[in-house]
Amino acid sequence: MTIVDAEELGGAITEKLAELFSETNLQGFPGNRAQYKVNAQETTELLVKAAAQYRLAADKLDTKKIEDLAKRW
């Protein structure tokens, strides 16, 4: 995943969360929760994708490089 893709994913998550928790949506909650189920599921899927990308990035970290950087500080 490139930085651009990460930013796009982060932006999509932020937009979905803002929509999900907007004042308008929260006013009728919990009575209107079925109406927002799809949005909640989409948000969850985006968060799962982001977590997977974080795991991939963490797996790619070179422990030796991190140790070398820590020694410099």
DOBARO-431127 format. One line per 8 residues: number of its first residue (from 1); their letters; for each residue x, y, z of N, C-alpha, C. Coordinates in steps of 0.05 Angstrom, whole numbers, plus 5000, padded with zeros to 4 digits. Example, Ala and Ser with C-alpha at 12.3 -4.5 7.8 and 13.67 -1.06 7.14 Angstrom:
// DOBARO-431127
1	as	5264 4886 5156 5246 4910 5156 5264 4934 5156  5257 4955 5142 5273 4979 5143 5258 5001 5157
//
This chain:
// DOBARO-431127
1	mtivdaee	5017 4976 5000 5000 5000 5000 5018 5025 5000  5011 5044 4983 5027 5068 4982 5016 5089 5002  5031 5110 5006 5022 5131 5024 4996 5143 5014  4993 5146 4988 4968 5157 4977 4945 5139 4983  4949 5113 4980 4927 5094 4987 4920 5095 5017  4941 5098 5034 4936 5099 5062 4920 5124 5069  4927 5146 5056 4912 5171 5061 4883 5169 5051  4879 5156 5028 4852 5152 5018 4836 5134 5037
9	lggaitek	4848 5113 5047 4835 5095 5065 4828 5110 5091  4846 5126 5101 4841 5142 5125 4819 5162 5121  4819 5174 5098 4798 5194 5091 4771 5180 5089  4770 5157 5077 4745 5142 5074 4734 5134 5102  4752 5126 5119 4743 5118 5146 4732 5143 5161  4746 5165 5159 4738 5189 5172 4710 5198 5162  4707 5197 5136 4681 5205 5125 4658 5187 5135  4663 5161 5135 4642 5142 5143 4636 5146 5173
17	laelfset	4656 5150 5189 4651 5155 5218 4635 5181 5222  4643 5202 5208 4629 5227 5210 4600 5224 5202  4595 5210 5181 4568 5205 5172 4552 5189 5192  4565 5168 5202 4552 5150 5221 4544 5164 5247  4562 5182 5256 4557 5195 5282 4549 5224 5279  4536 5231 5257 4527 5258 5253 4504 5265 5272  4501 5290 5277 4479 5299 5295 4452 5288 5286  4447 5290 5260 4422 5281 5249 4417 5251 5255
25	nlqgfpgn	4437 5235 5250 4435 5206 5255 4431 5200 5284  4445 5214 5301 4443 5208 5330 4417 5217 5343  4403 5236 5331 4378 5246 5342 4357 5225 5344  4356 5207 5325 4335 5186 5325 4344 5160 5336  4368 5158 5345 4379 5133 5355 4368 5127 5383  4362 5103 5390 4367 5078 5376 4345 5069 5357  4323 5083 5356 4300 5075 5340 4307 5073 5310  4326 5088 5301 4333 5088 5272 4358 5072 5266
33	raqykvna	4367 5055 5284 4393 5042 5280 4393 5023 5256  4371 5011 5249 4370 4993 5225 4377 5008 5200  4370 5033 5199 4374 5051 5176 4404 5055 5172  4421 5053 5193 4449 5058 5191 4467 5034 5192  4454 5010 5190 4469 4985 5192 4489 4983 5169  4481 4989 5145 4499 4987 5122 4523 5005 5126  4519 5030 5134 4541 5049 5139 4559 5038 5160  4548 5027 5182 4565 5016 5203 4581 4993 5193
41	qettellv	4570 4976 5177 4584 4953 5166 4607 4962 5147  4601 4982 5130 4622 4993 5112 4645 5005 5129  4638 5019 5150 4659 5031 5167 4676 5010 5179  4663 4989 5189 4677 4967 5201 4696 4954 5181  4687 4949 5157 4703 4937 5136 4728 4954 5130  4724 4981 5129 4747 4999 5125 4767 4997 5148  4757 4996 5172 4775 4994 5195 4790 4967 5195  4777 4946 5187 4790 4920 5185 4812 4921 5164
49	kaaaqyrl	4807 4934 5141 4827 4937 5120 4851 4953 5130  4845 4975 5145 4866 4991 5156 4883 4975 5176  4871 4960 5193 4886 4944 5212 4903 4924 5198  4893 4912 5176 4909 4893 5161 4934 4907 5149  4930 4931 5139 4952 4946 5128 4973 4953 5149  4964 4960 5173 4982 4965 5195 4998 4940 5201  4985 4917 5202 4999 4892 5207 5020 4886 5186  5013 4890 5160 5032 4886 5139 5056 4905 5142
57	aadkldtk	5051 4930 5148 5073 4949 5151 5090 4941 5175  5078 4932 5196 5094 4924 5220 5111 4899 5213  5100 4881 5197 5115 4857 5190 5140 4864 5173  5138 4886 5158 5159 4894 5140 5181 4910 5154  5176 4919 5178 5196 4935 5193 5221 4918 5197  5243 4930 5193 5269 4917 5197 5278 4923 5226  5277 4902 5243 5283 4906 5271 5311 4917 5274  5330 4909 5258 5357 4919 5260 5358 4949 5255
65	kiedlakr	5344 4959 5235 5343 4987 5230 5331 5003 5253  5311 4992 5265 5298 5005 5288 5318 5006 5311  5332 4985 5316 5352 4984 5338 5374 5005 5332  5383 5006 5307 5404 5026 5300 5394 5054 5304  5369 5060 5297 5358 5086 5302 5356 5093 5331  5348 5073 5347 5345 5077 5376 5373 5083 5388  5393 5071 5378 5420 5076 5389 5429 5105 5383  5421 5116 5360 5428 5143 5353 5415 5163 5371
73	w	5392 5157 5381 5377 5176 5398 5388 5174 5425
//
